[in-house]
Amino acid sequence: MAERALILSYYFPPMNGPATFHPVSFQRYLPLYGIDAHVLTSAYYGDENMDPSLGRFPNTSYVPSWGPASFWNALSMGETKIQYRFGLYEHGFLPWLPLAYNHACRWIRENRCTSIVSSSPPISSHLLAYRLKKKFPSLRWVADLQDPLVGNPFRKSTGFIGKWEEKAEHNIFSTADAISANTDTVRALWAEKYPAWAHKFFVVWNGFDPGESVGPLNFPTRARPILAHVGALYGGRLPGPLFDSVYRLSRDGRIKASDFLLDFTGPANFEALADQRSVHALIEEGWVRANNQYISRMEALRITSEADMLLLLDLTYPHNTKLQVPSKIYDYIRVGRPILAFTPEKSPTESILRRSGIPAEIISSTATPEQVDQGLLRFLALPREPEPASPWFLDNFDAQHLAGRVAKMIRGESFPDFQN
């Protein structure tokens, strides 16, 4: 009889965001390793970005399954507003967590479940798993944290909230049978902080779905080449150094308007940039275009595939940490067009790009203005014919292979971090 895993993930399609990649991949590919996978998720997401074209997935329990959508969405949005007052942004505490717990208990008993896999963000998925592990101690629990909880630069938790997060992390790490990070730098951070539990920590990177067709498309007719950033700009991921460089180089006559158009697809708050003069000038002069709207996954892939060049902003100003990798990198690499990347030195992003087989200009997040200018000029001189991703990239970031790692974690088996 096949093993049965219950995947706990508050975020799941039709919610449209990178947090759904792992749970979708696990549900789709764990059966290839002899593990039936059922997902327990939320039916409503308040004001989160939704993609109706994704629909609802089979073999998935959407909770709550009763009552009007307007009521549950209103509760979710109310929860978010209250949390904002305390510096917290974590969906799923109320009403999802207690309802999901009751549903999970029934499902585990009725289906002879052997393991649970909790995936975040948000942390509510792990809090649910923690309660279930306490009730059903024979279940093997794999906690797929993806982003770090404590020490995450995008979390500004202090005071009571900070202490609560420390306690929650301790409970998860002490109770889960295996814990996965989405980069080797996060795992190293955990191993240093919790050496007694270092044997529990593994790396399950984000990656790409081999069943999703992604590659370069023919360029549509347009006046000039497109340097595209596809996806929301959030946290410290702002294009200030690039904007400043374009402003300087255009004034010096070293680049001209026909060289490229900086095209931003997705929500972008340029008001957070320090030098608003250059921002407004670049927009007015036609160097920068932004639609500032969420789009579907399919539309994002189309825009990525039709771009001449691609922009990656792996920035966490003012922290400059090396903990995470922007999920769009896996789409960019499969398209194969040249990539302009801003990232800290020796970051996971830099490591992936250098071994990806794709032409890239990598500019340090601490580069001087002159270094940024020289990097941009080198980038614009790169050939724009698409290149295939390297075998190393395809082997290490294929979602089917990543699900195999989780299958080994469920069974308590070891595996190497990277294939060389």
KEROLUM-53028 format. One line per field, with one value per residue (C-alpha): residue number from 0; residue in three letters; z, y, x. Coordinates in nm, 2 decimals. Layout:
seq c(NUM, ...)
type c(ALA, ...)
c3 c(Z, ...)
c2 c(Y, ...)
c1 c(X, ...)
This chain:
seq c(0, 1, 2, 3, 4, 5, 6, 7, 8, 9, 10, 11, 12, 13, 14, 15, 16, 17, 18, 19, 20, 21, 22, 23, 24, 25, 26, 27, 28, 29, 30, 31, 32, 33, 34, 35, 36, 37, 38, 39, 40, 41, 42, 43, 44, 45, 46, 47, 48, 49, 50, 51, 52, 53, 54, 55, 56, 57, 58, 59, 60, 61, 62, 63, 64, 65, 66, 67, 68, 69, 70, 71, 72, 73, 74, 75, 76, 77, 78, 79, 80, 81, 82, 83, 84, 85, 86, 87, 88, 89, 90, 91, 92, 93, 94, 95, 96, 97, 98, 99, 100, 101, 102, 103, 104, 105, 106, 107, 108, 109, 110, 111, 112, 113, 114, 115, 116, 117, 118, 119, 120, 121, 122, 123, 124, 125, 126, 127, 128, 129, 130, 131, 132, 133, 134, 135, 136, 137, 138, 139, 140, 141, 142, 143, 144, 145, 146, 147, 148, 149, 150, 151, 152, 153, 154, 155, 156, 157, 158, 159, 160, 161, 162, 163, 164, 165, 166, 167, 168, 169, 170, 171, 172, 173, 174, 175, 176, 177, 178, 179, 180, 181, 182, 183, 184, 185, 186, 187, 188, 189, 190, 191, 192, 193, 194, 195, 196, 197, 198, 199, 200, 201, 202, 203, 204, 205, 206, 207, 208, 209, 210, 211, 212, 213, 214, 215, 216, 217, 218, 219, 220, 221, 222, 223, 224, 225, 226, 227, 228, 229, 230, 231, 232, 233, 234, 235, 236, 237, 238, 239, 240, 241, 242, 243, 244, 245, 246, 247, 248, 249, 250, 251, 252, 253, 254, 255, 256, 257, 258, 259, 260, 261, 262, 263, 264, 265, 266, 267, 268, 269, 270, 271, 272, 273, 274, 275, 276, 277, 278, 279, 280, 281, 282, 283, 284, 285, 286, 287, 288, 289, 290, 291, 292, 293, 294, 295, 296, 297, 298, 299, 300, 301, 302, 303, 304, 305, 306, 307, 308, 309, 310, 311, 312, 313, 314, 315, 316, 317, 318, 319, 320, 321, 322, 323, 324, 325, 326, 327, 328, 329, 330, 331, 332, 333, 334, 335, 336, 337, 338, 339, 340, 341, 342, 343, 344, 345, 346, 347, 348, 349, 350, 351, 352, 353, 354, 355, 356, 357, 358, 359, 360, 361, 362, 363, 364, 365, 366, 367, 368, 369, 370, 371, 372, 373, 374, 375, 376, 377, 378, 379, 380, 381, 382, 383, 384, 385, 386, 387, 388, 389, 390, 391, 392, 393, 394, 395, 396, 397, 398, 399, 400, 401, 402, 403, 404, 405, 406, 407, 408, 409, 410, 411, 412, 413, 414, 415, 416, 417, 418, 419)
type c(MET, ALA, GLU, ARG, ALA, LEU, ILE, LEU, SER, TYR, TYR, PHE, PRO, PRO, MET, ASN, GLY, PRO, ALA, THR, PHE, HIS, PRO, VAL, SER, PHE, GLN, ARG, TYR, LEU, PRO, LEU, TYR, GLY, ILE, ASP, ALA, HIS, VAL, LEU, THR, SER, ALA, TYR, TYR, GLY, ASP, GLU, ASN, MET, ASP, PRO, SER, LEU, GLY, ARG, PHE, PRO, ASN, THR, SER, TYR, VAL, PRO, SER, TRP, GLY, PRO, ALA, SER, PHE, TRP, ASN, ALA, LEU, SER, MET, GLY, GLU, THR, LYS, ILE, GLN, TYR, ARG, PHE, GLY, LEU, TYR, GLU, HIS, GLY, PHE, LEU, PRO, TRP, LEU, PRO, LEU, ALA, TYR, ASN, HIS, ALA, CYS, ARG, TRP, ILE, ARG, GLU, ASN, ARG, CYS, THR, SER, ILE, VAL, SER, SER, SER, PRO, PRO, ILE, SER, SER, HIS, LEU, LEU, ALA, TYR, ARG, LEU, LYS, LYS, LYS, PHE, PRO, SER, LEU, ARG, TRP, VAL, ALA, ASP, LEU, GLN, ASP, PRO, LEU, VAL, GLY, ASN, PRO, PHE, ARG, LYS, SER, THR, GLY, PHE, ILE, GLY, LYS, TRP, GLU, GLU, LYS, ALA, GLU, HIS, ASN, ILE, PHE, SER, THR, ALA, ASP, ALA, ILE, SER, ALA, ASN, THR, ASP, THR, VAL, ARG, ALA, LEU, TRP, ALA, GLU, LYS, TYR, PRO, ALA, TRP, ALA, HIS, LYS, PHE, PHE, VAL, VAL, TRP, ASN, GLY, PHE, ASP, PRO, GLY, GLU, SER, VAL, GLY, PRO, LEU, ASN, PHE, PRO, THR, ARG, ALA, ARG, PRO, ILE, LEU, ALA, HIS, VAL, GLY, ALA, LEU, TYR, GLY, GLY, ARG, LEU, PRO, GLY, PRO, LEU, PHE, ASP, SER, VAL, TYR, ARG, LEU, SER, ARG, ASP, GLY, ARG, ILE, LYS, ALA, SER, ASP, PHE, LEU, LEU, ASP, PHE, THR, GLY, PRO, ALA, ASN, PHE, GLU, ALA, LEU, ALA, ASP, GLN, ARG, SER, VAL, HIS, ALA, LEU, ILE, GLU, GLU, GLY, TRP, VAL, ARG, ALA, ASN, ASN, GLN, TYR, ILE, SER, ARG, MET, GLU, ALA, LEU, ARG, ILE, THR, SER, GLU, ALA, ASP, MET, LEU, LEU, LEU, LEU, ASP, LEU, THR, TYR, PRO, HIS, ASN, THR, LYS, LEU, GLN, VAL, PRO, SER, LYS, ILE, TYR, ASP, TYR, ILE, ARG, VAL, GLY, ARG, PRO, ILE, LEU, ALA, PHE, THR, PRO, GLU, LYS, SER, PRO, THR, GLU, SER, ILE, LEU, ARG, ARG, SER, GLY, ILE, PRO, ALA, GLU, ILE, ILE, SER, SER, THR, ALA, THR, PRO, GLU, GLN, VAL, ASP, GLN, GLY, LEU, LEU, ARG, PHE, LEU, ALA, LEU, PRO, ARG, GLU, PRO, GLU, PRO, ALA, SER, PRO, TRP, PHE, LEU, ASP, ASN, PHE, ASP, ALA, GLN, HIS, LEU, ALA, GLY, ARG, VAL, ALA, LYS, MET, ILE, ARG, GLY, GLU, SER, PHE, PRO, ASP, PHE, GLN, ASN)
c3 c(0.00, -0.09, 0.18, 0.22, 0.29, 0.38, 0.25, 0.46, 0.27, 0.33, -0.01, -0.31, -0.66, -0.76, -0.53, -0.77, -0.61, -0.57, -0.23, -0.42, -0.62, -0.35, -0.25, -0.61, -0.70, -0.40, -0.48, -0.85, -0.82, -0.48, -0.63, -0.86, -0.55, -0.41, -0.19, -0.24, -0.17, -0.07, -0.01, 0.26, 0.19, 0.23, 0.02, 0.06, 0.06, 0.13, -0.08, -0.22, -0.59, -0.75, -1.10, -1.18, -1.49, -1.25, -1.11, -0.82, -0.81, -0.77, -0.47, -0.27, 0.03, 0.03, 0.38, 0.47, 0.23, 0.34, 0.38, 0.14, 0.00, 0.09, 0.46, 0.46, 0.26, 0.49, 0.79, 0.61, 0.53, 0.88, 1.02, 0.80, 0.91, 1.28, 1.22, 1.04, 1.37, 1.54, 1.26, 1.15, 0.81, 0.84, 0.70, 0.83, 1.20, 1.21, 1.10, 0.88, 1.15, 1.38, 1.08, 0.90, 1.22, 1.25, 0.88, 0.90, 1.20, 1.02, 0.70, 0.88, 1.05, 0.75, 0.50, 0.72, 0.66, 0.74, 0.71, 0.69, 0.49, 0.59, 0.36, 0.42, 0.39, 0.60, 0.93, 1.00, 0.79, 1.04, 1.34, 1.21, 1.15, 1.50, 1.66, 1.44, 1.53, 1.90, 1.84, 1.61, 1.72, 1.48, 1.18, 1.02, 0.98, 0.72, 0.77, 0.45, 0.57, 0.24, 0.38, 0.72, 1.01, 1.25, 1.08, 0.77, 0.65, 0.52, 0.87, 1.11, 1.42, 1.76, 2.11, 2.18, 1.81, 1.79, 2.11, 1.98, 1.65, 1.84, 2.04, 1.73, 1.55, 1.85, 1.87, 1.49, 1.49, 1.81, 1.70, 1.32, 1.19, 0.90, 0.81, 0.47, 0.37, 0.02, 0.01, 0.15, 0.33, 0.53, 0.63, 0.74, 0.95, 1.12, 1.18, 1.35, 1.57, 1.65, 1.63, 1.82, 1.54, 1.24, 1.13, 1.06, 0.82, 0.44, 0.13, -0.11, -0.35, -0.55, -0.91, -1.22, -1.33, -1.62, -1.73, -1.79, -2.13, -2.10, -2.36, -2.58, -2.82, -3.13, -3.06, -3.15, -3.36, -3.15, -3.17, -2.93, -2.72, -2.39, -2.07, -1.86, -1.49, -1.45, -1.11, -0.81, -0.65, -0.27, 0.04, -0.05, -0.41, -0.57, -0.89, -0.75, -0.86, -1.21, -1.25, -1.13, -1.38, -1.67, -1.57, -1.56, -1.88, -2.07, -1.97, -2.07, -2.41, -2.34, -2.40, -2.61, -2.59, -2.88, -2.68, -2.46, -2.26, -1.89, -1.87, -1.53, -1.52, -1.18, -0.87, -0.85, -0.59, -0.72, -0.45, -0.21, -0.41, -0.26, -0.58, -0.72, -0.96, -1.17, -1.15, -1.28, -1.55, -1.68, -1.69, -1.86, -2.12, -2.19, -2.04, -1.79, -1.82, -1.55, -1.56, -1.18, -1.20, -1.11, -1.41, -1.46, -1.45, -1.82, -1.91, -1.70, -1.88, -2.22, -2.14, -2.00, -2.31, -2.55, -2.37, -2.53, -2.19, -1.83, -1.51, -1.17, -0.85, -0.56, -0.31, 0.05, 0.13, 0.38, 0.49, 0.19, 0.32, 0.11, 0.23, -0.06, -0.44, -0.64, -0.79, -1.13, -1.18, -1.28, -1.55, -1.67, -1.71, -1.91, -2.15, -2.20, -2.28, -2.11, -1.75, -1.56, -1.20, -0.88, -0.59, -0.30, -0.36, -0.32, -0.28, -0.39, -0.68, -0.81, -0.77, -0.97, -1.25, -1.29, -1.34, -1.53, -1.88, -1.95, -2.03, -1.73, -1.59, -1.21, -1.03, -0.65, -0.43, -0.29, -0.62, -0.67, -0.92, -1.17, -1.13, -1.19, -1.51, -1.64, -1.56, -1.75, -2.05, -2.06, -2.03, -2.32, -2.54, -2.47, -2.76, -2.72, -2.89, -2.64, -2.48, -2.33, -1.96, -1.83, -1.74, -1.38, -1.36, -1.52, -1.28, -0.96, -1.00, -1.17, -0.95, -1.00, -0.86, -0.57, -0.49, -0.47, -0.20, 0.00, -0.05, 0.10, 0.39, 0.45, 0.46, 0.68, 0.40, 0.33, 0.00, -0.14, -0.16, -0.51, -0.80, -0.93)
c2 c(0.00, 0.34, 0.59, 0.88, 1.24, 1.53, 1.85, 2.16, 2.49, 2.79, 2.93, 2.72, 2.79, 2.98, 3.20, 3.34, 3.36, 3.19, 3.04, 2.79, 2.63, 2.38, 2.25, 2.22, 2.03, 1.80, 1.71, 1.65, 1.45, 1.27, 0.99, 0.91, 0.81, 0.59, 0.86, 0.96, 1.33, 1.52, 1.90, 2.09, 2.46, 2.77, 2.84, 3.21, 3.46, 3.80, 4.06, 3.82, 3.81, 3.55, 3.39, 3.24, 3.06, 2.83, 2.69, 2.45, 2.14, 1.78, 1.58, 1.90, 2.01, 2.38, 2.49, 2.63, 2.46, 2.62, 2.97, 3.27, 3.37, 3.74, 3.64, 3.45, 3.70, 3.98, 3.78, 3.72, 4.09, 4.19, 3.95, 4.12, 4.47, 4.37, 4.21, 4.52, 4.71, 4.47, 4.46, 4.11, 3.98, 3.61, 3.48, 3.18, 3.22, 3.29, 3.13, 2.89, 2.73, 2.58, 2.48, 2.32, 2.14, 1.97, 1.88, 1.74, 1.52, 1.36, 1.31, 1.16, 0.90, 0.82, 0.78, 0.62, 0.91, 0.83, 1.18, 1.55, 1.81, 2.17, 2.45, 2.82, 3.11, 3.17, 3.01, 2.90, 2.59, 2.49, 2.58, 2.34, 2.07, 2.12, 2.06, 1.75, 1.61, 1.65, 1.47, 1.20, 1.15, 0.86, 1.08, 1.19, 1.57, 1.75, 2.12, 2.30, 2.66, 2.80, 3.15, 3.18, 3.29, 3.45, 3.65, 3.72, 4.07, 4.11, 4.05, 4.35, 4.16, 4.32, 4.31, 4.06, 3.95, 3.88, 3.67, 3.48, 3.41, 3.28, 3.05, 2.93, 2.85, 2.66, 2.45, 2.37, 2.28, 2.07, 1.88, 1.83, 1.52, 1.71, 2.08, 2.21, 2.55, 2.69, 2.79, 2.65, 2.99, 2.95, 2.60, 2.72, 2.99, 2.74, 2.49, 2.76, 2.87, 2.52, 2.28, 2.00, 1.98, 2.03, 1.67, 1.77, 2.05, 2.00, 2.21, 2.19, 2.47, 2.64, 2.55, 2.49, 2.25, 2.03, 2.00, 2.37, 2.48, 2.78, 2.91, 3.20, 3.33, 3.54, 3.91, 4.10, 4.41, 4.70, 5.02, 4.91, 4.62, 4.54, 4.49, 4.33, 4.28, 4.05, 4.03, 4.25, 4.47, 4.44, 4.48, 4.62, 4.49, 4.83, 4.94, 5.25, 5.17, 5.08, 5.39, 5.61, 5.44, 5.49, 5.85, 5.91, 5.73, 5.89, 6.23, 6.15, 6.03, 5.67, 5.52, 5.64, 5.59, 5.34, 5.10, 4.96, 5.02, 4.92, 4.75, 4.66, 4.42, 4.39, 4.61, 4.86, 5.13, 5.37, 5.62, 5.44, 5.53, 5.80, 5.99, 6.08, 6.33, 6.06, 5.84, 6.10, 6.20, 5.85, 5.79, 6.12, 6.05, 5.70, 5.50, 5.33, 5.18, 5.02, 4.87, 4.84, 4.55, 4.18, 3.96, 3.58, 3.33, 3.26, 3.63, 3.67, 3.38, 3.52, 3.86, 3.69, 3.48, 3.77, 4.00, 4.08, 4.10, 4.02, 4.21, 4.03, 4.23, 4.02, 4.31, 4.34, 4.70, 4.80, 4.44, 4.29, 3.94, 3.63, 3.41, 3.39, 3.35, 3.54, 3.27, 3.44, 3.33, 2.98, 3.12, 3.36, 3.09, 2.86, 3.15, 3.18, 3.55, 3.76, 3.84, 4.16, 4.07, 4.29, 4.06, 4.05, 3.89, 3.51, 3.49, 3.18, 3.38, 3.45, 3.09, 2.97, 3.23, 3.15, 2.78, 2.82, 2.84, 3.17, 3.49, 3.72, 4.04, 4.02, 4.35, 4.35, 4.52, 4.72, 4.82, 5.18, 5.40, 5.36, 4.98, 4.98, 5.19, 4.96, 4.66, 4.79, 4.88, 4.53, 4.38, 4.58, 4.44, 4.08, 3.87, 3.83, 3.49, 3.25, 2.99, 2.65, 2.60, 2.39, 2.02, 2.12, 2.36, 2.12, 1.84, 2.04, 2.25, 2.02, 2.00, 1.63, 1.59, 1.83, 1.62, 1.32, 1.50, 1.55, 1.18, 1.09, 1.33, 1.16, 0.82, 0.95, 0.90, 1.12, 1.28, 1.52, 1.89, 1.94, 1.72, 1.83)
c1 c(0.00, 0.13, 0.22, -0.02, 0.09, -0.13, 0.02, -0.08, -0.05, -0.27, -0.16, -0.26, -0.41, -0.61, -0.40, -0.14, 0.21, 0.55, 0.45, 0.23, 0.51, 0.63, 0.29, 0.17, 0.49, 0.47, 0.11, 0.19, 0.52, 0.52, 0.31, 0.60, 0.79, 0.51, 0.35, -0.01, -0.05, -0.36, -0.36, -0.54, -0.56, -0.78, -1.08, -1.05, -0.75, -0.89, -0.71, -0.44, -0.37, -0.59, -0.58, -0.92, -0.77, -0.59, -0.91, -0.94, -0.72, -0.84, -0.74, -0.75, -0.96, -1.05, -1.15, -1.40, -1.63, -1.95, -2.09, -2.08, -1.74, -1.80, -1.82, -1.50, -1.31, -1.42, -1.29, -0.96, -0.92, -1.02, -0.75, -0.49, -0.59, -0.56, -0.22, -0.08, -0.13, 0.11, 0.36, 0.26, 0.15, 0.04, -0.28, -0.46, -0.49, -0.86, -1.08, -0.88, -0.65, -0.92, -1.14, -0.84, -0.74, -1.08, -1.08, -0.73, -0.80, -1.09, -0.89, -0.60, -0.82, -1.03, -0.74, -0.47, -0.23, 0.13, 0.29, 0.23, 0.41, 0.36, 0.46, 0.49, 0.45, 0.23, 0.34, -0.02, 0.05, 0.33, 0.12, -0.15, 0.11, 0.25, -0.09, -0.15, 0.19, 0.11, -0.22, -0.08, 0.28, 0.33, 0.30, 0.62, 0.63, 0.83, 0.82, 0.90, 0.97, 1.09, 1.16, 1.32, 1.10, 1.35, 1.62, 1.41, 1.48, 1.13, 0.99, 1.02, 0.91, 1.00, 0.87, 0.59, 0.57, 0.94, 0.93, 0.63, 0.81, 1.12, 0.89, 0.71, 1.03, 1.16, 0.85, 0.86, 1.22, 1.21, 0.90, 0.93, 1.11, 1.27, 1.29, 1.37, 1.51, 1.49, 1.86, 2.18, 2.24, 1.92, 2.01, 2.35, 2.18, 1.96, 2.25, 2.45, 2.16, 2.04, 2.34, 2.15, 1.90, 2.13, 2.07, 1.70, 1.79, 1.78, 1.76, 1.47, 1.52, 1.24, 1.26, 1.06, 0.78, 0.91, 0.55, 0.52, 0.63, 0.87, 1.11, 1.20, 0.94, 0.99, 1.00, 0.68, 0.72, 0.84, 1.04, 1.33, 1.45, 1.28, 1.47, 1.19, 1.13, 0.83, 0.68, 0.60, 0.86, 0.84, 1.05, 1.39, 1.39, 1.40, 1.58, 1.74, 2.10, 1.99, 1.77, 2.06, 2.29, 2.05, 2.01, 2.39, 2.47, 2.19, 2.30, 2.66, 2.55, 2.68, 2.34, 2.05, 1.68, 1.68, 1.90, 1.63, 1.31, 1.29, 0.95, 0.81, 0.52, 0.35, 0.30, 0.59, 0.62, 0.89, 0.79, 1.01, 1.32, 1.54, 1.61, 1.27, 1.42, 1.58, 1.27, 1.04, 1.28, 1.33, 0.95, 0.88, 1.16, 1.03, 1.31, 1.08, 0.74, 0.53, 0.18, 0.16, -0.10, -0.11, -0.13, -0.19, 0.09, 0.04, 0.06, 0.38, 0.54, 0.45, 0.60, 0.91, 0.95, 0.91, 1.16, 1.50, 1.67, 1.56, 1.62, 1.66, 1.66, 1.78, 1.80, 1.70, 1.80, 1.92, 2.01, 2.19, 2.13, 2.20, 1.91, 1.66, 1.65, 1.38, 1.15, 1.15, 1.51, 1.39, 1.16, 1.43, 1.69, 1.46, 1.39, 1.77, 1.79, 2.07, 2.00, 2.10, 2.12, 2.17, 2.26, 2.50, 2.84, 2.85, 2.47, 2.28, 2.14, 2.49, 2.59, 2.29, 2.34, 2.71, 2.63, 2.31, 2.46, 2.28, 2.47, 2.44, 2.59, 2.60, 2.63, 2.70, 2.44, 2.73, 2.88, 2.99, 2.81, 3.10, 3.08, 2.71, 2.76, 3.03, 2.82, 2.52, 2.73, 2.88, 2.53, 2.40, 2.68, 2.59, 2.44, 2.07, 2.02, 1.87, 2.10, 1.99, 2.01, 2.30, 2.25, 2.35, 2.05, 1.81, 1.91, 1.90, 1.59, 1.34, 1.03, 1.01, 1.36, 1.28, 0.97, 1.21, 1.40, 1.08, 1.00, 1.34, 1.27, 0.93, 1.11, 1.40, 1.66, 1.96, 2.06, 2.32, 2.25, 2.37, 2.46, 2.79)
